[in-house]
Amino acid sequence: MDIKEIFSKYGHRLSLGSLMRVVDSEVAKFVDIEQMRQGKKMFLSQASFLNSLCVDDLLPEKKRVVREEDMKVPEDDMIDMSYQSLIGTLGWAVRTQPKVQPFFSILSSRANCVSKKLMECLALVLQALKERPFSLKLRGINISTLLLYIFNDSSFFTLSKEGRQAWIHFLVNAT
């Protein structure tokens, strides 16, 4: 299916952002993801995004091991909605790392009852990712035939079909 067919069939459901072209050996940044194309492969990385974050500034008092009771659903008096602003930052970083996928599920399911302890746990995960830069590389994507890539921002709620959605679309010229 070519681009024209995609738009004729699904155009009413798509809203496109900026169009961009990634050429060989060029590194482009798009919504905190670096794209690097080498031949027919595209590599995605979050290295500079994670390196630019100062986790200690997010929650400077967190210096402990995560315990199972820390991950329990918070009581009403523990909920602090001011921490909701960290969901996008931590959720995006955590979600793309296969070894810590469960943390994103926890983050998504509790987006409306954010607690300080939950944010501390996620900050610890983010700190661990920063200390292991080799784990930041995502596998290569073969773009010899795919022209349209769609990324969903971390604000999407997995528990609801109609959650807050931030779709990011970009086209890649693979010829």
Sequence and secondary structure as in RCSB ss.txt:
>XXXX:A:sequence
MDIKEIFSKYGHRLSLGSLMRVVDSEVAKFVDIEQMRQGKKMFLSQASFLNSLCVDDLLPEKKRVVREEDMKVPE
DDMIDMSYQSLIGTLGWAVRTQPKVQPFFSILSSRANCVSKKLMECLALVLQALKERPFSLKLRGINISTLLLYI
FNDSSFFTLSKEGRQAWIHFLVNAT
>XXXX:A:secstr
  HHHHHHHHGGG          BT EEEETTEEEEEETTEEEEE HHHHHT  HHHHSTT  S   GGGGS   
GGGB GGGGGGHHHHHHHHHT GGGHHHHHHHHHTTTS BHHHHHHHHHHHHHHHT GGGGB   EE SS  EEE
EE TT  TT TTS   EEEEE    
